[in-house]
C-alpha cells in the first residue's frame, strides 16, 4: 500500500504578474488509507508522448526493453499532432540533413501526408497532423512499446538513494503506481524529474518565459490567390500595424507563420501569449481560452487585410494543447550554453547534432543563425539529471541555459534526444544497474550510428 498526500486549495488569489487566477494551498487531505494498485512489470517507462517521448519509447523497445509510454491526451505526437503545429523546423544545416536516425524516418514518412510539398524539401515542410499521428501510431506499435492514453502523471515516489521507485498516474481507473527500472521524462515541462527533486531553471533570471502560441487552422481559403505560400507571412507585419493600433481586435498581434497543409486549409502558428507558466494549471487554462479568442480575432483581421484570400474563410480548428516554448529546464550533468552554441562546439559524448537558430520569442531578442554547413553537438550529459540515478530527460526539458534553449526546444532535436534517451535507458539496465550516468558512451554512440544517427 502506498500513501499519497493530495493538495486541496482553500482560496484563490490573483497573480499580479499576469492577471491569471492562481491557487494558494493552505491545507492537505491525506489518502493514507487508500490502496493504490502497483504495476511493476516494466523495464522502461516514458512519460509524455510528444516527439521526444515517441522516439524514446521506440528506441527503448527496439533495444529490448519492456517499454510503457504514458500520455495525458489521447494521441501521440505532441505539438505536431495535438498542437496542430503547421510545419517542421528545418531538418538540414543548409547543405545536408543532420537530424537522422528515427528523426529522419519520421520526417520522411510524414512528408507523404503533404504531397503538395516537393519530395526533396528539407526545411519548413508542412505537417498534416492526422497523417503524422498515424506515422507515430504505426512506428510506436511496431516497436513493441505499449501505450497508455488519457493517463496523467500525478506523483513521483523516490527512495533515499536518489532512485525513482514509482510514478503514480491518474486515469479512469483512479490512481495506479507504475514501476520501472529506468524512467524517461518527456513531459516537456520536466514534471517527473522536478517532482522527484531534480534542480531546474525556468525562464530567464527573473523567471520570465518565452511567449506561447495556440496554433489553429483556417479552412476555405482561396487557394488560387494564396498560391503555394506562405503568401501572407512576407507582407503581414507591414500590413497589420494600423489594424493592431486601431484596437479593433484587441488580441490580434504581429506574430504570424502560415503554411498550406492541405487543399484550402491553412495552418497558422500565430499570436503570442506572453509569459504563460506552463507548470501552473490555472495559467494554462486561461491561456487556452484566450488563445481560442485570439485565433478567432486573427481570422477576422486577416479577412480585412487579405479579403481576396480570406473573405470566405473560417476558423476550422484550434490546438488541443498549448504551444509552450519555454518551461522547466532540468539541470543535467552538463548545461548546454549559448556560448557552446556560438562556438559550434563538438563533444566527446554527443548523441546528435543541431543547427536550428537561436529563436527566442521575447521582446528584445534577435535571431542568430549559423552559416550553411554549421551545427553543434548535443551532449548526452544534458539528458542525465543531477541527483537522480535512474531518470533521463528527452525533448524540451533537457539541460540548457535560457538562450540556447531557443535553439534546442524545437521538434527535430527533440526527436534526436528522445532516441538517445530511449537507447541509453536500456543500456543502463544492462550495463550499470540502472544508473543512467554510468552508461558506456562509446557503445551508445556506436548503436546510434548503426541506427543512422549523425554526429561527429
C-alpha positions as CSV (number, residue, x, y, z in Angstrom):
1,X,0.0,0.0,0.0
2,X,1.2,3.5,-0.9
3,X,0.3,6.7,0.9
4,X,-0.3,9.9,-1.2
5,X,-0.9,13.4,0.0
6,X,-3.3,15.4,-2.2
7,X,-3.1,19.2,-2.0
8,X,-6.5,21.0,-1.9
9,X,-6.9,24.7,-2.5
10,X,-8.6,26.7,0.2
11,X,-8.9,30.1,-1.6
12,X,-7.9,31.7,-4.9
13,X,-5.6,34.7,-5.2
14,X,-4.8,36.9,-8.3
15,X,-1.3,36.6,-9.7
16,X,-0.3,40.2,-10.1
17,X,2.3,39.5,-12.9
18,X,-0.2,38.3,-15.5
19,X,-3.7,38.6,-14.0
20,X,-4.2,34.9,-14.1
21,X,-6.0,33.3,-11.2
22,X,-3.7,31.1,-9.1
23,X,-4.4,29.0,-6.1
24,X,-2.6,29.1,-2.8
25,X,-2.6,25.8,-0.9
26,X,-3.3,26.1,2.8
27,X,-4.2,22.5,3.8
28,X,-3.9,18.9,2.6
29,X,-6.1,15.9,2.6
30,X,-4.4,12.6,3.5
31,X,-5.2,9.4,1.5
32,X,-3.2,7.2,3.8
33,X,-5.9,4.5,3.9
34,X,-6.4,4.3,0.1
35,X,-4.8,1.3,-1.5
36,X,-3.2,2.0,-4.9
37,X,-2.6,-0.9,-7.3
38,X,1.0,-1.4,-8.5
39,X,2.1,-2.4,-11.9
40,X,5.8,-3.4,-11.7
41,X,6.2,-5.2,-15.0
42,X,8.2,-2.6,-16.9
43,X,11.8,-2.1,-17.7
44,X,11.5,1.5,-19.1
45,X,8.6,3.9,-18.6
46,X,8.4,7.0,-20.7
47,X,6.1,9.8,-19.6
48,X,4.9,12.2,-22.3
49,X,4.3,11.2,-25.9
50,X,5.5,14.2,-27.9
51,X,8.3,13.8,-30.4
52,X,10.9,13.0,-27.8
53,X,8.7,10.6,-25.9
54,X,7.7,8.7,-29.0
55,X,11.3,8.2,-30.2
56,X,12.4,7.3,-26.6
57,X,9.7,4.6,-26.4
58,X,10.6,3.3,-29.9
59,X,14.3,3.2,-29.2
60,X,14.0,1.6,-25.7
61,X,11.7,-1.1,-27.1
62,X,14.0,-1.7,-30.1
63,X,16.9,-2.2,-27.7
64,X,14.9,-4.9,-25.9
65,X,13.3,-3.1,-23.0
66,X,9.7,-3.8,-22.0
67,X,8.5,-0.3,-22.5
68,X,5.4,1.7,-21.5
69,X,4.6,5.1,-22.9
70,X,2.2,7.1,-20.8
71,X,0.4,10.1,-22.3
72,X,-2.1,12.5,-20.8
73,X,-4.0,13.1,-24.1
74,X,-5.5,10.5,-26.5
75,X,-2.8,10.8,-29.2
76,X,0.9,10.6,-29.9
77,X,3.0,13.4,-31.3
78,X,2.5,16.4,-29.1
79,X,2.7,19.7,-30.9
80,X,2.9,18.2,-34.4
81,X,-0.5,16.4,-33.9
82,X,-2.5,17.6,-30.9
83,X,-0.9,21.0,-31.1
84,X,-1.5,21.2,-34.9
85,X,1.8,22.9,-35.5
86,X,1.9,23.8,-39.2
87,X,5.5,22.9,-40.2
88,X,8.7,21.1,-39.3
89,X,11.6,23.3,-38.3
90,X,14.5,22.8,-40.8
91,X,16.0,19.3,-40.9
92,X,19.1,20.4,-42.7
93,X,22.1,22.6,-41.9
94,X,21.6,24.2,-45.3
95,X,23.7,21.6,-47.1
96,X,22.6,18.2,-45.7
97,X,20.0,16.6,-43.4
98,X,21.5,16.4,-39.9
99,X,18.6,15.1,-37.8
100,X,18.8,11.4,-38.7
101,X,18.0,8.0,-37.2
102,X,14.4,7.9,-36.1
103,X,14.0,11.6,-36.7
104,X,14.7,11.3,-40.4
105,X,12.5,8.2,-40.7
106,X,9.5,10.0,-39.0
107,X,10.1,13.2,-41.1
108,X,10.2,11.3,-44.4
109,X,7.1,9.3,-43.5
110,X,5.2,12.5,-42.5
111,X,6.0,14.1,-45.9
112,X,3.7,11.5,-47.6
113,X,0.8,13.3,-45.9
114,X,1.6,16.6,-47.7
115,X,2.0,15.6,-51.4
116,X,2.0,19.3,-52.5
117,X,5.4,19.7,-50.9
118,X,8.5,18.8,-53.0
119,X,9.8,15.3,-52.1
120,X,13.3,16.6,-51.6
121,X,12.4,19.6,-49.4
122,X,14.1,19.6,-46.0
123,X,13.2,22.9,-44.5
124,X,9.9,24.2,-43.2
125,X,7.9,21.2,-44.6
126,X,4.2,21.4,-43.9
127,X,2.7,19.0,-41.4
128,X,-0.6,17.1,-41.9
129,X,-1.3,16.4,-38.2
130,X,-3.7,13.5,-38.8
131,X,-1.2,11.8,-41.1
132,X,1.7,12.4,-38.8
133,X,-0.4,10.9,-36.0
134,X,-0.7,7.7,-38.0
135,X,3.1,7.7,-38.5
136,X,3.7,7.8,-34.8
137,X,1.0,5.2,-34.1
138,X,2.5,2.8,-36.6
139,X,6.1,3.2,-35.5
140,X,5.4,3.0,-31.8
141,X,3.2,0.0,-32.1
142,X,5.6,-1.8,-34.4
143,X,8.5,-1.2,-31.9
144,X,6.7,-3.3,-29.3
145,X,6.2,-0.4,-26.9
146,X,2.8,-0.2,-25.1
147,X,0.9,3.0,-24.9
148,X,-1.4,4.2,-22.1
149,X,-3.6,7.2,-23.1
150,X,-5.7,9.6,-21.0
151,X,-3.3,9.0,-18.1
152,X,-1.6,11.9,-16.3
153,X,1.3,11.9,-14.0
154,X,0.1,12.6,-10.5
155,X,3.0,12.0,-8.2
156,X,6.5,10.5,-8.1
157,X,7.8,8.2,-5.4
158,X,11.6,8.3,-4.7
159,X,13.8,6.3,-2.4
160,X,16.6,7.7,-0.2
161,X,19.3,6.7,-2.7
162,X,18.2,9.1,-5.5
163,X,16.2,6.4,-7.3
164,X,12.7,6.9,-8.5
165,X,10.7,3.9,-7.3
166,X,7.3,4.6,-9.0
167,X,5.3,7.1,-10.8
168,X,1.6,7.5,-9.8
169,X,-0.8,8.0,-12.7
170,X,-4.4,9.2,-12.6
171,X,-6.8,7.9,-15.2
172,X,-10.3,6.3,-15.4
173,X,-9.0,3.5,-13.1
174,X,-8.2,6.0,-10.4
175,X,-4.7,6.1,-9.2
176,X,-2.2,3.5,-10.2
177,X,1.5,3.2,-9.4
178,X,3.8,2.1,-12.2
179,X,7.3,0.8,-11.5
180,X,10.2,0.5,-13.9
181,X,14.0,0.2,-13.7
182,X,14.6,3.4,-15.7
183,X,12.2,6.4,-16.3
184,X,12.3,8.9,-19.1
185,X,10.8,12.4,-18.6
186,X,9.5,13.6,-21.9
187,X,6.7,15.7,-20.4
188,X,8.0,18.9,-21.9
189,X,7.7,20.7,-18.6
190,X,10.1,18.3,-16.7
191,X,7.3,17.2,-14.3
192,X,8.7,13.8,-13.5
193,X,12.3,15.0,-12.8
194,X,11.2,18.1,-10.9
195,X,8.8,16.2,-8.7
196,X,11.5,13.7,-8.0
197,X,13.6,16.6,-6.6
198,X,15.8,17.5,-9.6
199,X,17.0,21.1,-9.8
200,X,15.8,23.2,-12.7
201,X,15.6,26.6,-14.2
202,X,12.5,28.2,-15.7
203,X,12.7,31.2,-18.0
204,X,15.3,33.9,-17.5
205,X,16.9,35.2,-14.3
206,X,13.5,36.9,-13.5
207,X,11.5,33.7,-14.3
208,X,10.0,35.3,-17.4
209,X,9.5,32.6,-20.1
210,X,9.2,32.8,-23.9
211,X,5.7,33.5,-25.3
212,X,3.4,30.6,-26.1
213,X,1.1,30.1,-29.0
214,X,-2.1,28.2,-29.5
215,X,-1.9,27.1,-33.1
216,X,-5.0,27.0,-35.3
217,X,-6.2,26.1,-38.8
218,X,-8.2,28.2,-41.2
219,X,-10.5,26.5,-43.8
220,X,-11.9,27.5,-47.1
221,X,-9.2,30.0,-48.1
222,X,-8.9,31.0,-51.8
223,X,-6.1,28.7,-52.7
224,X,-5.7,30.1,-56.2
225,X,-4.9,33.5,-54.8
226,X,-2.9,32.1,-51.9
227,X,-0.7,30.0,-54.2
228,X,1.6,27.5,-52.5
229,X,2.6,30.0,-49.8
230,X,3.5,31.2,-47.4
231,X,1.8,34.1,-49.1
232,X,0.8,36.1,-46.0
233,X,3.9,35.9,-43.8
234,X,6.1,38.0,-46.1
235,X,3.8,41.1,-46.1
236,X,2.0,40.6,-42.8
237,X,3.9,42.9,-40.4
238,X,3.9,45.8,-42.8
239,X,0.1,45.5,-43.4
240,X,-1.0,44.6,-39.9
241,X,0.4,47.6,-38.0
242,X,-2.5,50.0,-38.5
243,X,-5.2,47.4,-37.7
244,X,-3.3,46.4,-34.5
245,X,-3.1,50.0,-33.4
246,X,-6.8,50.6,-34.0
247,X,-7.6,48.2,-31.2
248,X,-10.5,46.7,-33.2
249,X,-9.2,43.3,-32.5
250,X,-7.5,43.6,-29.0
251,X,-5.9,40.1,-29.1
252,X,-4.5,40.5,-32.6
253,X,-0.7,40.9,-32.7
254,X,2.1,40.9,-35.2
255,X,3.4,37.3,-34.9
256,X,2.3,35.0,-37.8
257,X,3.6,32.0,-39.6
258,X,1.3,30.5,-42.2
259,X,1.6,27.2,-44.2
260,X,-0.6,25.4,-46.6
261,X,-1.2,22.0,-45.1
262,X,-3.9,20.7,-47.5
263,X,-6.4,21.9,-50.1
264,X,-7.9,25.2,-49.0
265,X,-6.5,24.6,-45.4
266,X,-4.0,26.9,-43.8
267,X,-2.1,26.0,-40.7
268,X,-1.4,29.0,-38.5
269,X,1.4,29.4,-35.9
270,X,0.2,32.8,-35.0
271,X,-0.3,35.0,-32.0
272,X,1.7,35.4,-28.8
273,X,0.5,34.5,-25.3
274,X,3.1,36.3,-23.1
275,X,4.8,34.7,-20.1
276,X,2.5,31.8,-19.6
277,X,3.7,29.5,-16.8
278,X,3.1,26.0,-18.2
279,X,3.6,24.4,-14.8
280,X,0.5,26.3,-13.4
281,X,-2.8,24.7,-14.5
282,X,-4.7,27.9,-13.8
283,X,-2.4,29.8,-16.2
284,X,-2.7,27.1,-18.8
285,X,-6.5,27.1,-18.6
286,X,-6.6,30.9,-19.0
287,X,-4.1,30.7,-21.9
288,X,-6.2,28.1,-23.8
289,X,-9.3,30.2,-23.6
290,X,-7.5,33.4,-24.5
291,X,-5.8,31.5,-27.3
292,X,-9.1,30.5,-28.9
293,X,-10.4,34.0,-28.7
294,X,-7.1,35.2,-30.3
295,X,-7.5,32.7,-33.1
296,X,-11.0,33.9,-33.9
297,X,-9.8,37.5,-34.0
298,X,-6.9,36.6,-36.3
299,X,-9.3,35.1,-38.8
300,X,-11.5,38.2,-38.8
301,X,-8.5,40.5,-39.1
302,X,-7.0,38.5,-41.9
303,X,-10.3,38.8,-43.8
304,X,-9.9,42.6,-43.6
305,X,-6.2,42.6,-44.6
306,X,-6.4,40.0,-47.3
307,X,-10.0,39.8,-48.5
308,X,-9.1,38.1,-51.7
309,X,-7.7,35.1,-49.7
310,X,-9.8,35.0,-46.5
311,X,-13.2,36.5,-47.4
312,X,-14.9,33.1,-47.2
313,X,-12.5,31.5,-44.7
314,X,-13.5,30.2,-41.3
315,X,-11.7,29.0,-38.1
316,X,-11.5,25.3,-38.7
317,X,-9.7,24.1,-35.5
318,X,-7.6,25.2,-32.6
319,X,-4.9,23.0,-31.0
320,X,-5.9,20.8,-28.1
321,X,-2.7,21.6,-26.3
322,X,-0.9,24.9,-26.0
323,X,2.3,25.5,-27.9
324,X,4.7,26.1,-25.0
325,X,8.1,27.4,-26.0
326,X,9.6,27.7,-22.5
327,X,9.2,25.9,-19.2
328,X,11.4,23.9,-16.8
329,X,14.9,23.0,-18.0
330,X,16.1,20.2,-15.8
331,X,19.7,20.6,-14.6
332,X,21.8,17.8,-16.0
333,X,25.4,16.7,-15.6
334,X,26.1,19.3,-18.3
335,X,24.3,22.6,-19.0
336,X,24.5,23.4,-22.7
337,X,25.1,27.2,-23.0
338,X,24.7,29.9,-25.7
339,X,28.5,30.0,-25.8
340,X,28.5,26.4,-26.8
341,X,26.0,27.2,-29.5
342,X,28.1,30.2,-30.7
343,X,31.3,28.2,-30.7
344,X,29.6,25.4,-32.7
345,X,31.0,23.1,-30.1
346,X,31.6,19.4,-30.5
347,X,31.5,17.0,-27.6
348,X,33.0,13.5,-26.9
349,X,29.6,12.3,-25.6
350,X,27.4,14.0,-28.3
351,X,24.5,11.9,-29.4
352,X,23.3,14.1,-32.3
353,X,23.7,17.5,-34.0
354,X,21.6,20.6,-34.1
355,X,21.7,23.6,-36.4
356,X,18.4,25.5,-35.6
357,X,18.9,29.1,-35.0
358,X,18.5,31.0,-31.6
359,X,14.8,31.5,-31.8
360,X,13.7,33.2,-28.6
361,X,10.2,34.5,-28.5
362,X,10.7,37.5,-26.2
363,X,10.8,41.2,-26.9
364,X,14.4,42.5,-27.4
365,X,15.8,39.2,-28.7
366,X,17.2,39.0,-32.2
367,X,17.5,35.8,-34.2
368,X,21.1,34.4,-34.6
369,X,21.7,31.9,-37.3
370,X,24.5,29.6,-38.4
371,X,26.1,29.7,-41.9
372,X,25.5,26.8,-44.2
373,X,27.0,23.5,-43.1
374,X,27.4,24.6,-39.5
375,X,26.0,22.8,-36.4
376,X,26.8,21.9,-32.8
377,X,26.8,18.7,-30.9
378,X,24.2,17.7,-28.3
379,X,25.9,16.2,-25.2
380,X,24.5,13.0,-23.6
381,X,25.1,14.7,-20.2
382,X,22.3,17.2,-21.0
383,X,19.9,14.2,-20.7
384,X,21.1,13.0,-17.3
385,X,19.5,14.9,-14.4
386,X,21.8,15.6,-11.4
387,X,20.9,13.7,-8.3
388,X,18.6,11.2,-10.0
389,X,20.1,7.8,-10.7
390,X,17.5,6.2,-13.0
391,X,15.9,9.1,-14.8
392,X,16.7,10.6,-18.2
393,X,15.2,13.6,-19.9
394,X,14.2,14.0,-23.5
395,X,12.8,16.7,-25.6
396,X,12.0,20.2,-24.4
397,X,13.2,19.7,-20.7
398,X,16.8,18.9,-21.3
399,X,19.6,20.8,-19.6
400,X,20.4,24.1,-21.4
401,X,20.6,27.8,-20.5
402,X,17.8,30.1,-21.4
403,X,19.1,31.4,-24.7
404,X,20.5,28.1,-26.1
405,X,17.1,26.7,-25.2
406,X,15.6,28.8,-28.0
407,X,17.5,26.5,-30.4
408,X,17.1,23.1,-28.8
409,X,13.4,23.3,-27.9
410,X,12.0,22.5,-31.4
411,X,10.8,19.1,-32.7
412,X,13.8,17.9,-34.8
413,X,16.3,18.0,-31.9
414,X,13.6,16.6,-29.6
415,X,13.3,13.6,-31.8
416,X,17.1,13.1,-31.6
417,X,17.3,13.4,-27.8
418,X,14.4,11.1,-27.4
419,X,16.1,8.3,-29.4
420,X,19.3,8.7,-27.4
421,X,17.4,8.6,-24.1
422,X,15.4,5.5,-25.0
423,X,18.5,3.6,-26.2
424,X,20.5,4.8,-23.1
425,X,17.7,3.7,-20.7
426,X,18.1,0.0,-21.8
427,X,21.9,0.3,-21.8
428,X,21.7,1.5,-18.2
429,X,19.7,-1.5,-17.2
430,X,22.1,-4.0,-18.9
431,X,25.4,-2.2,-18.1
432,X,25.2,-0.2,-14.9
433,X,22.4,-1.4,-12.5
434,X,20.0,1.2,-13.9
435,X,22.5,4.1,-13.4
436,X,22.0,6.4,-16.4
437,X,25.1,8.4,-15.6
438,X,27.3,5.3,-16.0
439,X,26.3,4.0,-19.4
440,X,29.1,3.2,-21.9
441,X,29.1,6.3,-24.1
442,X,31.2,4.8,-26.8
443,X,28.8,1.9,-27.1
444,X,25.7,4.2,-27.0
445,X,27.2,6.3,-29.9
446,X,28.1,3.1,-31.8
447,X,24.5,1.9,-31.6
448,X,23.1,5.3,-32.5
449,X,25.3,5.4,-35.6
450,X,24.2,1.9,-36.5
451,X,20.6,3.2,-36.4
452,X,21.6,6.1,-38.7
453,X,22.1,9.0,-36.3
454,X,24.6,11.7,-37.3
455,X,27.2,13.3,-35.1
456,X,31.0,13.9,-35.2
